[in-house]
Amino acid sequence: MAAQRSKFLKVKCGDCGGEQVIFNRPSMVVGCQVCGATLAKPTGGTGHVVAEVVGELA
Ligand SMILES: [Zn+2]
C-alpha cells in the first residue's frame, strides 16, 4: 500500500457548528451532514478544506 500524505481531519462547520470527520484530499465536494454547507472541495491534486479544522486523525 503506497504511503500517501492523506489523512482524516475533524472539521467544524462554520454555519451550524456541527463537527464531522472528512478526508483531507476529497475528490468531490464534501458537504456538512447537518446543514449541507460546503466543508471541503477538490482543487487540483490537493483538496481544499473550507471548514475550520479542529483535529487530525491518523
Ligand atoms: Zn453545517
N, CA, C, O and the ligand as a Tripos MOL2 file, in Angstrom:
@<TRIPOS>MOLECULE
protein
  233   231    59     0     0
PROTEIN
NO_CHARGES

@<TRIPOS>ATOM
      1 N           0.8350   -1.1890    0.0000 N.3       1 MET1
      2 CA          0.0000    0.0000    0.0000 C.3       1 MET1
      3 C           0.8720    1.2420    0.0000 C.2       1 MET1
      4 O           1.7040    1.4140    0.8900 O.2       1 MET1
      5 N           0.6960    2.0850   -0.9610 N.am      2 ALA2
      6 CA          1.5170    3.2820   -1.0680 C.3       2 ALA2
      7 C           1.1950    4.2640    0.0560 C.2       2 ALA2
      8 O           0.0340    4.5080    0.3840 O.2       2 ALA2
      9 N           2.2350    4.8050    0.6200 N.am      3 ALA3
     10 CA          2.0380    5.7720    1.6960 C.3       3 ALA3
     11 C           1.7890    7.1490    1.0990 C.2       3 ALA3
     12 O           2.6860    7.7730    0.5320 O.2       3 ALA3
     13 N           0.6090    7.5870    1.2350 N.am      4 GLN4
     14 CA          0.2870    8.9040    0.7160 C.3       4 GLN4
     15 C           0.0730    9.8520    1.8780 C.2       4 GLN4
     16 O          -0.2620    9.4460    2.9910 O.2       4 GLN4
     17 N           0.2730   11.1050    1.5910 N.am      5 ARG5
     18 CA          0.0750   12.1120    2.6330 C.3       5 ARG5
     19 C          -1.4120   12.4310    2.7590 C.2       5 ARG5
     20 O          -1.8640   13.5620    2.5820 O.2       5 ARG5
     21 N          -2.1210   11.3930    3.0660 N.am      6 SER6
     22 CA         -3.5560   11.5890    3.2130 C.3       6 SER6
     23 C          -3.9450   11.2880    4.6450 C.2       6 SER6
     24 O          -3.3580   10.4300    5.3040 O.2       6 SER6
     25 N          -4.9050   11.9840    5.0900 N.am      7 LYS7
     26 CA         -5.3490   11.7900    6.4560 C.3       7 LYS7
     27 C          -6.7740   12.2980    6.5980 C.2       7 LYS7
     28 O          -7.3520   12.9070    5.6980 O.2       7 LYS7
     29 N          -7.2900   12.0200    7.7490 N.am      8 PHE8
     30 CA         -8.6470   12.4770    8.0110 C.3       8 PHE8
     31 C          -8.5970   13.6440    8.9830 C.2       8 PHE8
     32 O          -7.8130   13.6560    9.9320 O.2       8 PHE8
     33 N          -9.4260   14.5920    8.7300 N.am      9 LEU9
     34 CA         -9.4800   15.7790    9.5690 C.3       9 LEU9
     35 C         -10.8450   15.8970   10.2200 C.2       9 LEU9
     36 O         -11.8770   15.5910    9.6230 O.2       9 LEU9
     37 N         -10.8140   16.3450   11.4480 N.am     10 LYS10
     38 CA        -12.0920   16.6810   12.0790 C.3      10 LYS10
     39 C         -12.3070   18.1740   11.8750 C.2      10 LYS10
     40 O         -11.4830   18.9970   12.2740 O.2      10 LYS10
     41 N         -13.3950   18.4970   11.2670 N.am     11 VAL11
     42 CA        -13.6760   19.9030   10.9600 C.3      11 VAL11
     43 C         -14.9610   20.3380   11.6340 C.2      11 VAL11
     44 O         -15.8130   19.5310   12.0060 O.2      11 VAL11
     45 N         -15.0590   21.6290   11.7730 N.am     12 LYS12
     46 CA        -16.2490   22.2030   12.3860 C.3      12 LYS12
     47 C         -16.9450   23.0830   11.3610 C.2      12 LYS12
     48 O         -16.3470   23.9990   10.7960 O.2      12 LYS12
     49 N         -18.1860   22.7970   11.1380 N.am     13 CYS13
     50 CA        -18.9560   23.5620   10.1650 C.3      13 CYS13
     51 C         -19.1230   24.9940   10.6500 C.2      13 CYS13
     52 O         -19.5260   25.2360   11.7880 O.2      13 CYS13
     53 N         -18.8110   25.9290    9.7790 N.am     14 GLY14
     54 CA        -18.9200   27.3310   10.1660 C.3      14 GLY14
     55 C         -20.3550   27.8180   10.2100 C.2      14 GLY14
     56 O         -20.6500   28.8630   10.7890 O.2      14 GLY14
     57 N         -21.2300   27.0670    9.6050 N.am     15 ASP15
     58 CA        -22.6200   27.5030    9.5650 C.3      15 ASP15
     59 C         -23.4200   27.0040   10.7630 C.2      15 ASP15
     60 O         -24.1250   27.7730   11.4160 O.2      15 ASP15
     61 N         -23.3020   25.6960   11.0450 N.am     16 CYS16
     62 CA        -24.1360   25.1220   12.1020 C.3      16 CYS16
     63 C         -23.3200   24.6890   13.3110 C.2      16 CYS16
     64 O         -23.8900   24.3720   14.3550 O.2      16 CYS16
     65 N         -21.9840   24.6700   13.1870 N.am     17 GLY17
     66 CA        -21.1430   24.2940   14.3310 C.3      17 GLY17
     67 C         -21.0080   22.8020   14.5180 C.2      17 GLY17
     68 O         -20.3630   22.3500   15.4640 O.2      17 GLY17
     69 N         -21.6030   22.0340   13.6360 N.am     18 GLY18
     70 CA        -21.5040   20.5760   13.7510 C.3      18 GLY18
     71 C         -20.1160   20.0870   13.3750 C.2      18 GLY18
     72 O         -19.4980   20.6240   12.4560 O.2      18 GLY18
     73 N         -19.6160   19.0660   14.0810 N.am     19 GLU19
     74 CA        -18.3010   18.5100   13.7740 C.3      19 GLU19
     75 C         -18.4680   17.2660   12.9220 C.2      19 GLU19
     76 O         -19.4090   16.4890   13.0820 O.2      19 GLU19
     77 N         -17.5190   17.1070   12.0110 N.am     20 GLN20
     78 CA        -17.5950   15.9990   11.0660 C.3      20 GLN20
     79 C         -16.1870   15.6170   10.6650 C.2      20 GLN20
     80 O         -15.3140   16.4780   10.5500 O.2      20 GLN20
     81 N         -15.9580   14.3300   10.4510 N.am     21 VAL21
     82 CA        -14.6470   13.8610   10.0100 C.3      21 VAL21
     83 C         -14.6560   13.7270    8.4970 C.2      21 VAL21
     84 O         -15.5140   13.0560    7.9210 O.2      21 VAL21
     85 N         -13.6840   14.3770    7.8610 N.am     22 ILE22
     86 CA        -13.6200   14.3310    6.4010 C.3      22 ILE22
     87 C         -12.2050   13.9790    5.9580 C.2      22 ILE22
     88 O         -11.2500   14.1270    6.7210 O.2      22 ILE22
     89 N         -12.0830   13.5190    4.7420 N.am     23 PHE23
     90 CA        -10.8040   13.2210    4.1300 C.3      23 PHE23
     91 C         -10.1430   14.5430    3.7350 C.2      23 PHE23
     92 O         -10.8210   15.4630    3.2790 O.2      23 PHE23
     93 N          -8.8240   14.6400    3.9100 N.am     24 ASN24
     94 CA         -8.1810   15.9220    3.6450 C.3      24 ASN24
     95 C          -7.9560   16.1690    2.1540 C.2      24 ASN24
     96 O          -7.6450   17.2880    1.7430 O.2      24 ASN24
     97 N          -8.1130   15.1260    1.3550 N.am     25 ARG25
     98 CA         -7.9690   15.3350   -0.0950 C.3      25 ARG25
     99 C          -9.2020   14.7920   -0.7990 C.2      25 ARG25
    100 O          -9.1470   13.7460   -1.4450 O.2      25 ARG25
    101 N         -10.2650   15.4760   -0.6760 N.am     26 PRO26
    102 CA        -11.5200   14.9710   -1.2570 C.3      26 PRO26
    103 C         -11.4840   15.0150   -2.7710 C.2      26 PRO26
    104 O         -10.8880   15.9140   -3.3650 O.2      26 PRO26
    105 N         -12.1190   14.0450   -3.3840 N.am     27 SER27
    106 CA        -12.2160   14.0290   -4.8460 C.3      27 SER27
    107 C         -13.5160   14.6610   -5.3010 C.2      27 SER27
    108 O         -13.7540   14.8510   -6.4940 O.2      27 SER27
    109 N         -14.3400   14.9780   -4.3390 N.am     28 MET28
    110 CA        -15.5900   15.6600   -4.6680 C.3      28 MET28
    111 C         -15.9320   16.5960   -3.5120 C.2      28 MET28
    112 O         -15.3420   16.5200   -2.4350 O.2      28 MET28
    113 N         -16.8710   17.4540   -3.7530 N.am     29 VAL29
    114 CA        -17.2670   18.3960   -2.7220 C.3      29 VAL29
    115 C         -17.8480   17.6470   -1.5280 C.2      29 VAL29
    116 O         -18.6980   16.7690   -1.6730 O.2      29 VAL29
    117 N         -17.3690   18.0160   -0.3530 N.am     30 VAL30
    118 CA        -17.8750   17.4050    0.8680 C.3      30 VAL30
    119 C         -18.7890   18.4060    1.5650 C.2      30 VAL30
    120 O         -18.3920   19.5320    1.8640 O.2      30 VAL30
    121 N         -19.9930   17.9800    1.8110 N.am     31 GLY31
    122 CA        -20.9590   18.8710    2.4480 C.3      31 GLY31
    123 C         -21.2160   18.4730    3.8910 C.2      31 GLY31
    124 O         -21.0620   17.3140    4.2770 O.2      31 GLY31
    125 N         -21.6110   19.4660    4.6750 N.am     32 CYS32
    126 CA        -21.9790   19.2120    6.0570 C.3      32 CYS32
    127 C         -23.1800   18.2760    6.0910 C.2      32 CYS32
    128 O         -24.1510   18.4550    5.3550 O.2      32 CYS32
    129 N         -23.0920   17.2630    6.9740 N.am     33 GLN33
    130 CA        -24.1900   16.3080    7.0510 C.3      33 GLN33
    131 C         -25.4140   16.9190    7.7240 C.2      33 GLN33
    132 O         -26.5250   16.4010    7.6070 O.2      33 GLN33
    133 N         -25.1990   18.0090    8.4180 N.am     34 VAL34
    134 CA        -26.3060   18.6320    9.1380 C.3      34 VAL34
    135 C         -27.0120   19.6790    8.2860 C.2      34 VAL34
    136 O         -28.2260   19.6200    8.0930 O.2      34 VAL34
    137 N         -26.2380   20.6410    7.7750 N.am     35 CYS35
    138 CA        -26.8790   21.7640    7.0890 C.3      35 CYS35
    139 C         -26.5480   21.8220    5.6000 C.2      35 CYS35
    140 O         -27.1500   22.6020    4.8620 O.2      35 CYS35
    141 N         -25.5980   21.0080    5.1550 N.am     36 GLY36
    142 CA        -25.3000   20.9650    3.7350 C.3      36 GLY36
    143 C         -24.2780   21.9780    3.2650 C.2      36 GLY36
    144 O         -23.9850   22.0400    2.0710 O.2      36 GLY36
    145 N         -23.7240   22.7780    4.1740 N.am     37 ALA37
    146 CA        -22.7070   23.7540    3.7870 C.3      37 ALA37
    147 C         -21.4620   23.0190    3.2740 C.2      37 ALA37
    148 O         -21.1800   21.8970    3.6940 O.2      37 ALA37
    149 N         -20.7310   23.6550    2.3760 N.am     38 THR38
    150 CA        -19.5320   23.0460    1.8300 C.3      38 THR38
    151 C         -18.4120   23.0570    2.8630 C.2      38 THR38
    152 O         -18.0540   24.1110    3.3900 O.2      38 THR38
    153 N         -17.8580   21.8740    3.1520 N.am     39 LEU39
    154 CA        -16.7710   21.7560    4.1230 C.3      39 LEU39
    155 C         -15.4200   21.6460    3.4260 C.2      39 LEU39
    156 O         -14.4190   22.1520    3.9310 O.2      39 LEU39
    157 N         -15.3850   20.9980    2.2880 N.am     40 ALA40
    158 CA        -14.1490   20.8350    1.5420 C.3      40 ALA40
    159 C         -14.4840   20.5970    0.0840 C.2      40 ALA40
    160 O         -15.5400   20.0610   -0.2530 O.2      40 ALA40
    161 N         -13.5570   21.0070   -0.7770 N.am     41 LYS41
    162 CA        -13.7870   20.7970   -2.1960 C.3      41 LYS41
    163 C         -12.4730   20.4800   -2.8740 C.2      41 LYS41
    164 O         -11.4150   20.9210   -2.4250 O.2      41 LYS41
    165 N         -12.5310   19.7220   -3.9490 N.am     42 PRO42
    166 CA        -11.3200   19.3300   -4.6540 C.3      42 PRO42
    167 C         -10.7550   20.4820   -5.4790 C.2      42 PRO42
    168 O         -11.4770   21.1400   -6.2280 O.2      42 PRO42
    169 N          -9.4500   20.7140   -5.3290 N.am     43 THR43
    170 CA         -8.7910   21.7350   -6.1370 C.3      43 THR43
    171 C          -7.4710   21.1480   -6.6180 C.2      43 THR43
    172 O          -6.5080   21.0710   -5.8560 O.2      43 THR43
    173 N          -7.4280   20.7400   -7.8590 N.am     44 GLY44
    174 CA         -6.2140   20.1320   -8.3730 C.3      44 GLY44
    175 C          -5.9220   18.8270   -7.6480 C.2      44 GLY44
    176 O          -6.8200   18.0090   -7.4480 O.2      44 GLY44
    177 N          -4.6700   18.6340   -7.2560 N.am     45 GLY45
    178 CA         -4.2990   17.3910   -6.6070 C.3      45 GLY45
    179 C          -4.6180   17.3720   -5.1280 C.2      45 GLY45
    180 O          -4.7990   16.3110   -4.5310 O.2      45 GLY45
    181 N          -4.6840   18.5530   -4.5460 N.am     46 THR46
    182 CA         -4.9330   18.5960   -3.1170 C.3      46 THR46
    183 C          -6.2710   19.2430   -2.8370 C.2      46 THR46
    184 O          -6.5990   20.2950   -3.3860 O.2      46 THR46
    185 N          -7.0160   18.6180   -2.0000 N.am     47 GLY47
    186 CA         -8.3170   19.1720   -1.6660 C.3      47 GLY47
    187 C          -8.1640   20.4140   -0.8190 C.2      47 GLY47
    188 O          -7.1780   20.5920   -0.1040 O.2      47 GLY47
    189 N          -9.1430   21.2450   -0.9170 N.am     48 HIS48
    190 CA         -9.1260   22.4640   -0.1280 C.3      48 HIS48
    191 C         -10.2100   22.3650    0.9350 C.2      48 HIS48
    192 O         -11.3970   22.2630    0.6260 O.2      48 HIS48
    193 N          -9.7820   22.3970    2.1870 N.am     49 VAL49
    194 CA        -10.7450   22.3080    3.2790 C.3      49 VAL49
    195 C         -11.2280   23.7060    3.6230 C.2      49 VAL49
    196 O         -10.4440   24.5770    3.9990 O.2      49 VAL49
    197 N         -12.5040   23.8990    3.4910 N.am     50 VAL50
    198 CA        -13.0890   25.2100    3.7250 C.3      50 VAL50
    199 C         -13.4130   25.4050    5.2000 C.2      50 VAL50
    200 O         -13.2420   26.4950    5.7480 O.2      50 VAL50
    201 N         -13.8750   24.3520    5.8260 N.am     51 ALA51
    202 CA        -14.3170   24.4470    7.2120 C.3      51 ALA51
    203 C         -13.1310   24.5760    8.1710 C.2      51 ALA51
    204 O         -11.9850   24.3210    7.7990 O.2      51 ALA51
    205 N         -13.4220   24.9670    9.3830 N.am     52 GLU52
    206 CA        -12.3860   25.0940   10.4060 C.3      52 GLU52
    207 C         -11.9340   23.7170   10.8590 C.2      52 GLU52
    208 O         -12.7570   22.8830   11.2360 O.2      52 GLU52
    209 N         -10.6170   23.4720   10.8230 N.am     53 VAL53
    210 CA        -10.0790   22.1820   11.2490 C.3      53 VAL53
    211 C          -9.8690   22.2010   12.7570 C.2      53 VAL53
    212 O          -9.1670   23.0670   13.2790 O.2      53 VAL53
    213 N         -10.4670   21.2600   13.4450 N.am     54 VAL54
    214 CA        -10.3580   21.2200   14.8980 C.3      54 VAL54
    215 C          -9.5320   20.0400   15.3750 C.2      54 VAL54
    216 O          -9.2160   19.9460   16.5610 O.2      54 VAL54
    217 N          -9.1780   19.1370   14.4670 N.am     55 GLY55
    218 CA         -8.3710   17.9970   14.9000 C.3      55 GLY55
    219 C          -7.9300   17.1590   13.7220 C.2      55 GLY55
    220 O          -8.4130   17.3340   12.6030 O.2      55 GLY55
    221 N          -6.9920   16.2300   13.9870 N.am     56 GLU56
    222 CA         -6.4920   15.3350   12.9520 C.3      56 GLU56
    223 C          -6.5840   13.9090   13.4340 C.2      56 GLU56
    224 O          -6.3790   13.6120   14.6110 O.2      56 GLU56
    225 N          -6.8970   13.0320   12.4980 N.am     57 LEU57
    226 CA         -6.8870   11.6190   12.8050 C.3      57 LEU57
    227 C          -5.7880   10.9760   11.9770 C.2      57 LEU57
    228 O          -5.5240   11.4000   10.8520 O.2      57 LEU57
    229 N          -5.1560    9.9690   12.5210 N.am     58 ALA58
    230 CA         -4.0420    9.3130   11.8390 C.3      58 ALA58
    231 C          -4.4940    8.7410   10.5000 C.2      58 ALA58
    232 O          -3.6910    8.1490    9.7790 O.2      58 ALA58
    233 ZN        -23.3410   22.6070    8.9760 Zn       59 ZN59
@<TRIPOS>BOND
     1     1     2 1
     2     2     3 1
     3     3     4 2
     4     3     5 am
     5     5     6 1
     6     6     7 1
     7     7     8 2
     8     7     9 am
     9     9    10 1
    10    10    11 1
    11    11    12 2
    12    11    13 am
    13    13    14 1
    14    14    15 1
    15    15    16 2
    16    15    17 am
    17    17    18 1
    18    18    19 1
    19    19    20 2
    20    19    21 am
    21    21    22 1
    22    22    23 1
    23    23    24 2
    24    23    25 am
    25    25    26 1
    26    26    27 1
    27    27    28 2
    28    27    29 am
    29    29    30 1
    30    30    31 1
    31    31    32 2
    32    31    33 am
    33    33    34 1
    34    34    35 1
    35    35    36 2
    36    35    37 am
    37    37    38 1
    38    38    39 1
    39    39    40 2
    40    39    41 am
    41    41    42 1
    42    42    43 1
    43    43    44 2
    44    43    45 am
    45    45    46 1
    46    46    47 1
    47    47    48 2
    48    47    49 am
    49    49    50 1
    50    50    51 1
    51    51    52 2
    52    51    53 am
    53    53    54 1
    54    54    55 1
    55    55    56 2
    56    55    57 am
    57    57    58 1
    58    58    59 1
    59    59    60 2
    60    59    61 am
    61    61    62 1
    62    62    63 1
    63    63    64 2
    64    63    65 am
    65    65    66 1
    66    66    67 1
    67    67    68 2
    68    67    69 am
    69    69    70 1
    70    70    71 1
    71    71    72 2
    72    71    73 am
    73    73    74 1
    74    74    75 1
    75    75    76 2
    76    75    77 am
    77    77    78 1
    78    78    79 1
    79    79    80 2
    80    79    81 am
    81    81    82 1
    82    82    83 1
    83    83    84 2
    84    83    85 am
    85    85    86 1
    86    86    87 1
    87    87    88 2
    88    87    89 am
    89    89    90 1
    90    90    91 1
    91    91    92 2
    92    91    93 am
    93    93    94 1
    94    94    95 1
    95    95    96 2
    96    95    97 am
    97    97    98 1
    98    98    99 1
    99    99   100 2
   100    99   101 am
   101   101   102 1
   102   102   103 1
   103   103   104 2
   104   103   105 am
   105   105   106 1
   106   106   107 1
   107   107   108 2
   108   107   109 am
   109   109   110 1
   110   110   111 1
   111   111   112 2
   112   111   113 am
   113   113   114 1
   114   114   115 1
   115   115   116 2
   116   115   117 am
   117   117   118 1
   118   118   119 1
   119   119   120 2
   120   119   121 am
   121   121   122 1
   122   122   123 1
   123   123   124 2
   124   123   125 am
   125   125   126 1
   126   126   127 1
   127   127   128 2
   128   127   129 am
   129   129   130 1
   130   130   131 1
   131   131   132 2
   132   131   133 am
   133   133   134 1
   134   134   135 1
   135   135   136 2
   136   135   137 am
   137   137   138 1
   138   138   139 1
   139   139   140 2
   140   139   141 am
   141   141   142 1
   142   142   143 1
   143   143   144 2
   144   143   145 am
   145   145   146 1
   146   146   147 1
   147   147   148 2
   148   147   149 am
   149   149   150 1
   150   150   151 1
   151   151   152 2
   152   151   153 am
   153   153   154 1
   154   154   155 1
   155   155   156 2
   156   155   157 am
   157   157   158 1
   158   158   159 1
   159   159   160 2
   160   159   161 am
   161   161   162 1
   162   162   163 1
   163   163   164 2
   164   163   165 am
   165   165   166 1
   166   166   167 1
   167   167   168 2
   168   167   169 am
   169   169   170 1
   170   170   171 1
   171   171   172 2
   172   171   173 am
   173   173   174 1
   174   174   175 1
   175   175   176 2
   176   175   177 am
   177   177   178 1
   178   178   179 1
   179   179   180 2
   180   179   181 am
   181   181   182 1
   182   182   183 1
   183   183   184 2
   184   183   185 am
   185   185   186 1
   186   186   187 1
   187   187   188 2
   188   187   189 am
   189   189   190 1
   190   190   191 1
   191   191   192 2
   192   191   193 am
   193   193   194 1
   194   194   195 1
   195   195   196 2
   196   195   197 am
   197   197   198 1
   198   198   199 1
   199   199   200 2
   200   199   201 am
   201   201   202 1
   202   202   203 1
   203   203   204 2
   204   203   205 am
   205   205   206 1
   206   206   207 1
   207   207   208 2
   208   207   209 am
   209   209   210 1
   210   210   211 1
   211   211   212 2
   212   211   213 am
   213   213   214 1
   214   214   215 1
   215   215   216 2
   216   215   217 am
   217   217   218 1
   218   218   219 1
   219   219   220 2
   220   219   221 am
   221   221   222 1
   222   222   223 1
   223   223   224 2
   224   223   225 am
   225   225   226 1
   226   226   227 1
   227   227   228 2
   228   227   229 am
   229   229   230 1
   230   230   231 1
   231   231   232 2
@<TRIPOS>SUBSTRUCTURE
     1 MET1         2 RESIDUE 1 A MET
     2 ALA2         6 RESIDUE 1 A ALA
     3 ALA3        10 RESIDUE 1 A ALA
     4 GLN4        14 RESIDUE 1 A GLN
     5 ARG5        18 RESIDUE 1 A ARG
     6 SER6        22 RESIDUE 1 A SER
     7 LYS7        26 RESIDUE 1 A LYS
     8 PHE8        30 RESIDUE 1 A PHE
     9 LEU9        34 RESIDUE 1 A LEU
    10 LYS10       38 RESIDUE 1 A LYS
    11 VAL11       42 RESIDUE 1 A VAL
    12 LYS12       46 RESIDUE 1 A LYS
    13 CYS13       50 RESIDUE 1 A CYS
    14 GLY14       54 RESIDUE 1 A GLY
    15 ASP15       58 RESIDUE 1 A ASP
    16 CYS16       62 RESIDUE 1 A CYS
    17 GLY17       66 RESIDUE 1 A GLY
    18 GLY18       70 RESIDUE 1 A GLY
    19 GLU19       74 RESIDUE 1 A GLU
    20 GLN20       78 RESIDUE 1 A GLN
    21 VAL21       82 RESIDUE 1 A VAL
    22 ILE22       86 RESIDUE 1 A ILE
    23 PHE23       90 RESIDUE 1 A PHE
    24 ASN24       94 RESIDUE 1 A ASN
    25 ARG25       98 RESIDUE 1 A ARG
    26 PRO26      102 RESIDUE 1 A PRO
    27 SER27      106 RESIDUE 1 A SER
    28 MET28      110 RESIDUE 1 A MET
    29 VAL29      114 RESIDUE 1 A VAL
    30 VAL30      118 RESIDUE 1 A VAL
    31 GLY31      122 RESIDUE 1 A GLY
    32 CYS32      126 RESIDUE 1 A CYS
    33 GLN33      130 RESIDUE 1 A GLN
    34 VAL34      134 RESIDUE 1 A VAL
    35 CYS35      138 RESIDUE 1 A CYS
    36 GLY36      142 RESIDUE 1 A GLY
    37 ALA37      146 RESIDUE 1 A ALA
    38 THR38      150 RESIDUE 1 A THR
    39 LEU39      154 RESIDUE 1 A LEU
    40 ALA40      158 RESIDUE 1 A ALA
    41 LYS41      162 RESIDUE 1 A LYS
    42 PRO42      166 RESIDUE 1 A PRO
    43 THR43      170 RESIDUE 1 A THR
    44 GLY44      174 RESIDUE 1 A GLY
    45 GLY45      178 RESIDUE 1 A GLY
    46 THR46      182 RESIDUE 1 A THR
    47 GLY47      186 RESIDUE 1 A GLY
    48 HIS48      190 RESIDUE 1 A HIS
    49 VAL49      194 RESIDUE 1 A VAL
    50 VAL50      198 RESIDUE 1 A VAL
    51 ALA51      202 RESIDUE 1 A ALA
    52 GLU52      206 RESIDUE 1 A GLU
    53 VAL53      210 RESIDUE 1 A VAL
    54 VAL54      214 RESIDUE 1 A VAL
    55 GLY55      218 RESIDUE 1 A GLY
    56 GLU56      222 RESIDUE 1 A GLU
    57 LEU57      226 RESIDUE 1 A LEU
    58 ALA58      230 RESIDUE 1 A ALA
    59 ZN59       233 GROUP 0 **** ****
